[in-house]
Every structure is written in C-alpha cells, then in structure tokens.
C-alpha cells in the first residue's frame, strides 16, 4: 500500500496557508489542473462550445470539492481523479457560481446602484456556500444566509483567506474578459484556464484545512489518520524512535531491527535515513551502497527522482564509479540531472550507462546527452568528438545517427 501522507489537525493555519500555495501543483493536482486547463479548448468547438465549457467548469468545481473533502479528512496531497468524493456537488457548485455571475452582470446593466448591496454578498458568501454544499449536499441549506453567518463566525479571521482568493479569481475573470481582444483565444483559454483552476483548487483546499482544524464541530472523523494507522505508518514512527534509543547502546541490534523492517513492505524515508545513519557510524561502506541501490529504485518508482539524485551524489562520495544498477533508473536520473542543470552528475550517469549497458538501444540517446554536455565545455570538446565518432561507428543504422552527425559538425566547427 502506498504511504498515506497526512497532516495533523492541530497544524497552525498559518503553516497550512504557507504550504497550501504548492498544493495544486503536487501529484495528481498538477496533472488535473493541466488537463482541465487544456480542456478549455473545447469551448472553441462549433455548436457545442458553450456546453463543452459548462462541462469543463463542472469538472473543475467537482474536483475542487473532492480536494476540500480530501483535505478535511486529513490528507496532505490532492486526490487522484476519479476518487468521486463529491458526487453531484460539482454540478451544483457550477450552477450556483454561474448564477452568481449572471446576477452580477444583470445587476450591473439593469440596476447599477444596487451593486453596493450585491457585491459584499457575492464576495463574502461563496466560501460558506461552497463548504456547506460540499459536505451536506443540501442546496437550500447552503443558500441560507443563517448558514453563511454561522460558518463565517465559526472560522473567525481565517475565513477571509478563501474570500480573498475568490476576489482574486473574480479579478482574473475580469482580466480575461478585458484582454480577450489582445491575446489569441487559442492561447488565452488554457493560460487563464490553468490560473482559474489553480485558484479554485487552492481556495477549496484551504477551506478543507479550516474544516479539518475544527472537524469535531462538523461531526467529522478524519479518515487519513485511520488509514495511516491501518497501513502500519504509526508503527514505523515508533520503530524509528525505539531504534534510535537502542542504537545508543547496541547499534548492531538497531541495524538488524531496521533491516528486518526494510525487508517487509515499502518503508518511509525516516526508516531508510536512520538505517543509513547507523551504517555510516559503523563504517559499513558496502552496505551503504547496496542499500542505496534498493532505495534509489524505490524512490524513482515513487516519483521522487530528485531525492534519488541526492542519494546518487552521496554514494559517489563513497564510491566515485557508483551508478544505479538498473538501466531504466540510471537513464531517467541522467535525463533529470541534465534538465536540472546538474551537468557533472548527468555526465557521470550518462557515462555509467554507456559503460554498463553498451549494447542497450538507448545508448545513442545517452551518448548524445553526454557529448552535448561535454561539448559545451571548451576543454572537453575533443572528448565529446571522440565519443560521437564511437557512437557513429557502433550505431550506423540507429534513428539518432542524423543527430550524432549534426552534433559532430557543430562541435568540429566550434573547435
């Protein structure tokens, strides 16, 4: 079972706010925001564009409602698409927000003097409506002004955070309308769509955080801690604490305890880190490298490749020729290091790939990667040309042969 990332209900809201801005960009949140942003292109379809746009907005509000409920249950990361915690709530939220927008436009055209009364309501009420509707699913209750007052009063000053985000969302919608003639619609739709989706998911996440802090008032029992306990995560925390105490008197016994745990299901990072810390203390160099191979593969599989790169760097300090023992892992980390500007590490991994799997079909790709990075350094340009010559000779029919020849000409001309 994958590790369940949780947040304690007593975490200060200021801390939740600081970390919340990254919430829509983590895991499934980023993928969903991107997909929904691109889906706004459906609004360009002839005849059905309006209906398609409505469906996209419904999907956005529905996912946002799922994020609210997911956060309120103590989960740290956004839910995967298809969790379906919100049910029909997305449609209700979409219709309510569209109705509010239509009411504002109608009032601005027909009775602008009444805007001074309408605007405060449209600014202050939506978070209370959204939270009530997302949890109770009762439209009449959500639209009751008494519910708005109880909700706003119950959260105090923190209630103004989602209010401010809704104001920003409204300003963004207005900006999109006013600049529609300045930016091609094909470009503007996904750009503004991503910004809308980001702000909506952020607002609902923070509303979920407010509910999580006060879950007793809502009669809510957060399920994330229960799931974490059922998966044995609390046991891992206790194991780390007990092993750290034991290591003071008997480090070998502590290592055996951790090794037994690592041979079972996937272990969280603190278990791995303590195990490596104890191996360092005992000077067990070979064991450190063996463990690193296992943990690097696990990190890449868990989409934590950046942490895996840090582990590779640590191991290179122990053994200068260390590389991951799986070609897929080694190659993925070489590509990532190159994208992150970690040229020296990318060259090291690329060279390791060429040395360990010289007949692998991806050798020309990683050979080119190494040659480009070497060729960017005047003192290593000759080395890059030699590598390209070897690649051209060893892979004359490979699809990358034209890229190899092109880079040869470029580097030869720069020499």
Beta strands, then each sheet from edge to edge (+ up, - down):
end
